[in-house]
């Protein structure tokens, strides 16, 4: 282990806290992803469909404001 000098405790605590925060964020994202997938499956089970799926099935091809020209600058 490298010599961190007299501030080794502070440095290691800072790294530990950073890792704990990153771990908590990853756990939060994974948990939220699972919840959202469950909600989506529940809605689809009740017959509610995604609007993007309806557009794709209709062959519209317009999937957002940029594709529709709303984001284009006018001369």
Secondary structure, DSSP 8 states (H G I E B T S, - for coil): ----GGGHHHHHHHHHHHHHHHHHHHHHHHHHHHHHHHHHHHHHHTT---HHHHHHHHT----STTTTTTT----
